[in-house]
Amino acid sequence: MNIQNASPEQLRHYIRHGMLDGHTSGLAKGYVQANVVILPSAYAYDFLKFCFRNPKSCPLLDVSEVGSTSFPYFANSADIRTDVAEYRVYKDGELVETPTDITHLYNDDLVSFLIGCSFTFEHALLEAQIPIRHIEEQHNVPMYITNIPTEASGIFSGPTTVSMRPMTVAQALKATEITTRFKDVHGTPLHFGDPETIGIKNINKPDFGEAVTINTNEIPVFWGCGVTPQSVALNVKPPLMITHSPGHMFITDIRDSEMSQ
């Protein structure tokens, strides 16, 4: 099984059948990866507005029909119930389960959202010879809950979550230039430098993912992160919210170039 060169459909097949259960950073080169949020239809409109009001952390790619398990444009052959390597199930704001299959939970009233993921633009950074530390160290990207508030919509409100990649100042400036073209997958960074400015007390203890090495000539560079809805879930406690586990993304059939503007 050569996962590095596997197509999106092959990778989803591996995930669906339990042959791939790790994070997806560095996989599906050239294709869009997405964060997942699944909610009862009664909450779908407010969450849709939440995404539009917070495009840096929740850049909305697509929304399913009520009860549908696939996305005709992004991945027609996919099944949202099985094609994420690990899910998180929240009930009333409590994480109650981390299954690899949510068929037993899915019903005709649920709506699935695909939200842009920063893994998508990492290939463009690598092509520009900007190192991606968590890929080098074979880690999941470090993610942190910040003190940056989101703009509320209905019940949905709470802090912004960010992902971090250490870079030199020159690399950070180049990365900003590159990610300007990727507005649908978080776009440019939210913050450079001092983590405490955005409420991060210990850069070596991420809230999600794994810590990475930050060299003495580097600064932490923070992008908005599609894990933000999970922080929001803990804050607003909807009766049911299903998401991907951080770093375990939904792999689409759409090429990165279609997200670059």
Summary of the structure (lengths in Angstrom):
residues: 261
radius of gyration: 17.1
end to end distance: 33.9
largest distance: 52.3
contacts: 899
relative contact order: 0.25
helix: 26%
strand: 26%
